[in-house]
């Protein structure tokens, strides 16, 4: 196993533990921060989806006006 592969596995295991709420030594878990990040992303996604729907409706209305 190469040194880079081993380092990647160690870092992946560390992050998996952190996100899972397990801590190493005195490290604080990043789980609450990660959960907050996910929630903010979901909220942003919902807002963007709503805006896309609004713009699509406006585009459809304009298209109908052009066709008439």
Secondary structure as a PSIPRED ss2 file (coil, helix, strand):
# PSIPRED VFORMAT (PSIPRED V4.0)

   1 X C   1.000  0.000  0.000
   2 X C   1.000  0.000  0.000
   3 X H   0.000  1.000  0.000
   4 X H   0.000  1.000  0.000
   5 X H   0.000  1.000  0.000
   6 X H   0.000  1.000  0.000
   7 X H   0.000  1.000  0.000
   8 X H   0.000  1.000  0.000
   9 X H   0.000  1.000  0.000
  10 X H   0.000  1.000  0.000
  11 X H   0.000  1.000  0.000
  12 X H   0.000  1.000  0.000
  13 X H   0.000  1.000  0.000
  14 X H   0.000  1.000  0.000
  15 X H   0.000  1.000  0.000
  16 X H   0.000  1.000  0.000
  17 X H   0.000  1.000  0.000
  18 X H   0.000  1.000  0.000
  19 X H   0.000  1.000  0.000
  20 X C   1.000  0.000  0.000
  21 X C   1.000  0.000  0.000
  22 X C   1.000  0.000  0.000
  23 X C   1.000  0.000  0.000
  24 X C   1.000  0.000  0.000
  25 X C   1.000  0.000  0.000
  26 X C   1.000  0.000  0.000
  27 X C   1.000  0.000  0.000
  28 X C   1.000  0.000  0.000
  29 X C   1.000  0.000  0.000
  30 X C   1.000  0.000  0.000
  31 X H   0.000  1.000  0.000
  32 X H   0.000  1.000  0.000
  33 X H   0.000  1.000  0.000
  34 X H   0.000  1.000  0.000
  35 X H   0.000  1.000  0.000
  36 X H   0.000  1.000  0.000
  37 X H   0.000  1.000  0.000
  38 X H   0.000  1.000  0.000
  39 X H   0.000  1.000  0.000
  40 X H   0.000  1.000  0.000
  41 X H   0.000  1.000  0.000
  42 X H   0.000  1.000  0.000
  43 X H   0.000  1.000  0.000
  44 X H   0.000  1.000  0.000
  45 X H   0.000  1.000  0.000
  46 X H   0.000  1.000  0.000
  47 X H   0.000  1.000  0.000
  48 X H   0.000  1.000  0.000
  49 X H   0.000  1.000  0.000
  50 X H   0.000  1.000  0.000
  51 X H   0.000  1.000  0.000
  52 X H   0.000  1.000  0.000
  53 X H   0.000  1.000  0.000
  54 X H   0.000  1.000  0.000
  55 X H   0.000  1.000  0.000
  56 X H   0.000  1.000  0.000
  57 X H   0.000  1.000  0.000
  58 X H   0.000  1.000  0.000
  59 X H   0.000  1.000  0.000
  60 X H   0.000  1.000  0.000
  61 X H   0.000  1.000  0.000
  62 X H   0.000  1.000  0.000
  63 X H   0.000  1.000  0.000
  64 X H   0.000  1.000  0.000
  65 X H   0.000  1.000  0.000
  66 X H   0.000  1.000  0.000
  67 X H   0.000  1.000  0.000
  68 X C   1.000  0.000  0.000
